[in-house]
Amino acid sequence: MIVVMKSDATREQVDKVLSTIKYFGYKSHIIQGVLRTVIGVIGDERGKPHHLESLRVLEGVENVVPILQPYKLASREIKPQNTAVKVGKVEIGNHKVVVMAGPCAVENEEQIIETAVAVKNAGASILRGGAYKPRTSPYAFQGLGEEGLKLLARARELTGLPVVTEILDSDDLEIIAEYSDMLQIGARNSQNYALLRRVGKSNKPILLKRGMSTTINEFLMAAEYILSEGNQNVVLCERGIRTFETATRNTFDLNAIPVLKEKTHLPVVADPSHGTGYWQYVIPMSLAAIAAGADGLIIEVHPKPETAMSDGVQSLKPSKFATLMEKAKPVANAVGRGF
């Protein structure tokens, strides 16, 4: 439910509404608009809807409106304006298309530094790299752990690029948050509700990837878990879904981008590397994602994909990444965006 305050509502009137919401046993989330304040009310309304209806009588309240979607805080019903999420000094969700790039896994210092410098020179705004890797096989490379985090921090120091890296276990939150600027929740953990709640209590921006068999509504409900814990800095990532098709690693759901932009105020980025699984398809699907309205891209880049310890087949070489960035500029301009 949404409580819409009058344009001239005082701070005291807003505080009274907040304290009443708390008294009824609900959580409140304030959204400060240009003209008025909107308060999202979250909680189980079964058996006591009259409590929230009584908020209408409080001074300063203009209207009380039910939210029809099951995802409340993620819905455009509660916030029609787009949300911009800040990662370091970079904003995702404004008029610029933000590109995150780097290797699937941090392997050594030479590899991550070389890649970071290359993607920075080509125009990337954020460095991606995995220190903890979720792998289908328990015998596959699992990442360097804390050493990988330190190497990412070193690359950030040299290039100035903020860092996004994946978290697999809530026990690792403190150490990963120490070294990174943004936490990634991967496809395999998109419905790990305990982890979602845990990162929702952090103050780090979250990059939430869509699960490989997750519907749009389930994806937005996963975001709701994070938002409901107080962390409003969530970026959604379409990375392909599992279908019957075997020509590509996943089926890159380009439809999801405009659908999500219609349903939620949260920024939406695209991952054509995982979405296709083959480097030769990454550039065309990146351009298509920008044309469809994506707020950003996350691209796997490796100086020697043929020797990569993870996802080499879908990784662009730095020269190909530079080509992508050049081709993306006119597409972004054509849809009223920039870099």
C-alpha angles and dihedrals in degrees: 000000000000126000109204113202123210116260090248096044113140127230089250092055091050090049090051091054091048093050091048091051089051091047090056090054101255135123120241129209119192120216111190110208129189094256105020146005121255122196120203114211116206129186146081108308097181112129096004111059089133089071093066094040088059089065087079091076095057118105115261095024115125100179145346113218128185118231109229099197119082088229103070109174094037093052126102086226089076096037119019093181121082117259119230116207118206119218108183102311093334122099120207115199104037126100094293125087107231118210122204114192142169143099125318088235133019105238106170141336096267093052098048095042093048091048095045093052091047097050091044091053090049092053107267116151101198132037117227124196137147121236094166113039128198105213130183090225120055087214095058123098107288099191135261095275115202092001089058090051091053090051091051089051089051091052090050090051091053099043106025091232115141114235132237118190136164128262118204103171129038088222088069095052097100096051095041091048089052093061104029137065097208133026120223122211106201129218093262091056099040090110098035091120096185090056092044091053091047096053087043087067092053126086095227122110112253128220104202116195122206115250118248092248099025122127121222091255092049089049092053091046088055088054088048090061090059095042093048090060092058104264106121095174101096127145119192121219127201107207104163133276134240115262137152091275116108101178089089132031091248135355106260103224101215089170089067093070099064091034092055092044088056096047103039140037091215119108116261124210130180132228107201091168093069092027092065105016094212126089095222091064096047098083098049093045091047090056091046091051092052090049089050091057106266115165091214150344133239111206132183112229127179130172091221109022091173090067098035115134091218135026097349092151092064098039123106121223113238091256092054090047089054088052090052092052092051093049092046096059098072091043091053091047091050091059094043097262135115142193 
